């Protein structure tokens, strides 16, 4: 391994660390005030969610950026520890030297370029970079539309139809549920039927009906 100028990279790491700490001290995450106070509202209880949609987006963005800064700070501290024990510049995966160009750009790098690419590819293949909501929502989001699969249960399309028939932003709001209302996908399909044979009358019910009609006929004759 070629000799690295540890003092040079220590200075780069310390400058980046000081920049993050100074920003967090001055701004923090939304100036360390509550969401309600940040938009100067006395109460959020009676507000429609759309009334604070833009503010909520900005607040969520601030949270994500703040979390990112904390992660960067942790990486910087780990890199400074590796400088102290003499292991700085070695890839934690393969043990080879991390490219100097990469260290100049990202001094807190822990993997060489090749290992970093492989790790990101593995994460994508395993799906571990998916939103945490998918841990409890399966199949997640629009993949719940299972009409073209051997699935006859209540899927995502059925859930959407159940609420969309009362009207959506694309439908006539004064006539919700109308047959001519193209508010949702497959609005004309038979409800409760998964296949054509499901629409046939039950043989059991037909025999029962015929039996009831014969009994009624006999009762009428006796009377």
C-alpha positions in Angstrom: 0.0 0.0 0.0 1.3 3.4 -0.9 1.9 5.8 1.9 -1.0 8.1 2.7 -0.6 11.6 4.1 -2.8 11.0 7.2 -2.5 14.6 8.4 -3.9 15.7 5.1 -7.0 13.5 5.3 -7.4 14.2 9.0 -7.6 17.9 8.1 -10.2 17.2 5.4 -12.3 15.1 7.8 -12.1 17.6 10.6 -13.1 20.5 8.3 -16.1 18.5 7.1 -17.0 17.6 10.7 -16.7 21.2 11.9 -19.0 22.3 9.0 -21.7 19.8 10.0 -21.5 20.7 13.7 -21.6 24.4 13.0 -24.7 24.0 10.8 -26.4 21.8 13.4 -25.7 24.3 16.1 -27.1 27.2 14.1 -30.0 25.5 12.3 -30.3 22.0 13.6 -33.5 20.4 12.4 -36.0 23.1 11.8 -34.3 25.3 14.5 -35.3 22.7 17.1 -39.0 23.8 17.2 -42.1 21.8 16.8 -44.0 21.5 13.6 -46.9 23.5 15.0 -44.6 26.4 16.1 -42.7 26.4 12.8 -45.8 27.3 10.8 -47.1 29.6 13.6 -50.4 27.8 14.1 -52.2 27.7 17.5 -53.4 24.2 16.8 -53.3 21.6 14.0 -56.3 19.7 15.2 -58.9 21.3 13.1 -56.7 21.7 10.0 -57.3 19.7 6.9 -54.2 17.7 5.9 -54.1 19.6 2.6 -53.8 22.9 4.4 -50.3 22.0 5.7 -49.2 19.7 2.8 -46.3 21.9 1.6 -45.2 22.5 5.2 -45.3 18.8 6.0 -43.2 18.0 2.9 -40.6 20.6 4.0 -40.6 19.2 7.5 -40.1 15.6 6.2 -37.3 16.8 4.0 -35.6 18.5 7.0 -35.8 15.3 9.0 -34.2 13.3 6.1 -31.4 15.8 5.7 -30.8 15.9 9.4 -30.6 12.1 9.5 -28.2 12.2 6.6 -25.9 14.7 8.4 -25.9 12.5 11.5 -24.9 9.5 9.4 -22.1 11.6 7.7 -20.9 12.6 11.2 -20.7 9.0 12.3 -18.7 8.1 9.2 -16.3 10.9 9.8 -15.7 9.9 13.4 -15.1 6.3 12.3 -12.6 7.5 9.6 -10.7 9.6 12.3 -10.5 6.5 14.5 -9.0 4.5 11.6 -6.4 7.2 11.1 -5.5 6.9 14.7 -5.0 3.1 14.6 -3.3 3.2 11.1 -6.0 1.4 9.1 -7.3 4.4 7.2 -7.4 3.9 3.5 -8.1 0.2 3.5 -11.3 -1.2 2.1 -13.3 -2.8 4.9 -14.6 -5.5 2.4 -11.6 -6.6 0.3 -8.7 -5.1 2.3 -7.2 -3.4 -0.7 -6.2 0.2 -0.9 -9.1 2.7 -1.5 -8.4 4.9 -4.6 -6.8 8.2 -3.6 -9.2 10.0 -6.0 -12.1 8.5 -4.0 -10.6 9.6 -0.7 -10.0 13.1 -1.9 -13.7 13.3 -2.9 -15.1 11.4 0.1 -12.5 11.2 2.9 -14.8 9.1 5.0 -15.0 6.3 2.4 -14.9 2.8 3.9 -15.0 0.8 0.7 -13.1 0.9 -2.6 -15.1 1.8 -5.7 -15.5 -1.8 -6.9 -16.7 -3.1 -3.5 -19.1 -0.1 -3.2 -20.7 -0.8 -6.6 -21.1 -4.5 -5.7 -22.7 -3.7 -2.3 -25.2 -1.3 -3.9 -26.0 -3.9 -6.5 -26.6 -6.5 -3.8 -28.8 -4.1 -1.8 -31.0 -3.5 -4.9 -31.2 -7.3 -5.6 -32.2 -8.1 -2.1 -34.7 -5.2 -1.9 -33.3 -4.0 1.4 -33.4 -0.4 0.1 -37.2 -0.5 -0.3 -39.4 1.7 2.0 -40.0 0.3 5.5 -43.8 0.4 4.9 -43.4 -2.6 2.6 -42.6 -4.8 5.7 -46.3 -4.7 6.6 -47.8 -4.0 3.2 -47.5 -7.0 0.9 -47.8 -6.9 -2.0 -47.0 -3.3 -1.6 -48.7 -0.3 -3.2 -50.0 -0.7 -6.8 -48.7 -4.2 -7.0 -51.8 -5.2 -5.1 -53.8 -5.1 -8.4 -53.9 -8.9 -8.9 -56.6 -9.3 -11.6 -54.2 -11.1 -13.9 -53.2 -13.6 -11.3 -54.8 -16.6 -9.7 -56.1 -14.6 -6.8 -59.8 -14.2 -5.9 -59.4 -12.4 -2.6 -60.0 -8.7 -1.8 -57.0 -7.1 -3.5 -55.8 -3.5 -4.0 -58.1 -2.9 -6.9 -61.1 -4.0 -4.9 -60.1 -1.7 -2.1 -59.8 1.3 -4.5 -63.1 0.5 -6.1 -64.8 0.3 -2.7 -64.0 4.0 -2.0 -63.7 5.4 -5.5 -67.4 4.6 -6.3 -68.3 7.4 -3.9 -66.5 9.9 -6.1 -63.0 11.0 -6.8 -61.4 14.2 -8.1 -61.9 12.8 -11.6 -65.6 12.0 -11.2 -68.9 14.0 -11.1 -69.1 14.8 -7.4 -72.8 15.3 -7.4 -73.6 11.8 -8.7 -71.3 9.4 -6.9 -71.6 5.7 -7.7 -73.4 6.3 -11.0 -73.1 3.5 -13.6 -71.8 6.0 -16.1 -69.1 7.2 -13.7 -65.7 6.2 -15.0 -64.1 7.1 -11.7 -62.2 3.9 -11.2 -60.6 1.0 -13.0 -63.1 -1.7 -14.3 -66.1 0.1 -12.9 -68.4 -1.9 -15.1 -67.2 -5.3 -13.9 -69.4 -7.7 -12.0 -68.9 -7.3 -8.2 -68.3 -10.5 -6.3 -67.5 -12.6 -9.4 -63.9 -13.7 -10.3 -64.8 -15.8 -13.4 -67.7 -16.2 -15.8 -68.9 -19.4 -14.1 -69.3 -17.5 -10.8 -72.2 -15.6 -12.4 -74.3 -18.8 -12.9 -77.1 -19.5 -10.5 -76.5 -22.0 -7.8 -78.0 -25.4 -8.4 -78.8 -25.8 -4.7 -80.7 -22.6 -4.6 -82.6 -23.5 -7.8 -83.8 -26.9 -6.4 -84.8 -25.2 -3.2 -86.8 -22.6 -5.1 -88.6 -25.3 -7.2 -89.4 -27.2 -4.0 -90.8 -24.2 -2.4 -93.0 -23.5 -5.5 -94.3 -27.1 -5.4 -95.2 -26.8 -1.7 -96.9 -23.5 -2.4 -98.9 -25.1 -5.2 -100.0 -28.0 -3.0 -101.1 -25.6 -0.2 -103.1 -23.6 -2.7 -104.9 -26.7 -4.0 -105.7 -27.9 -0.4 -107.2 -24.6 0.4 
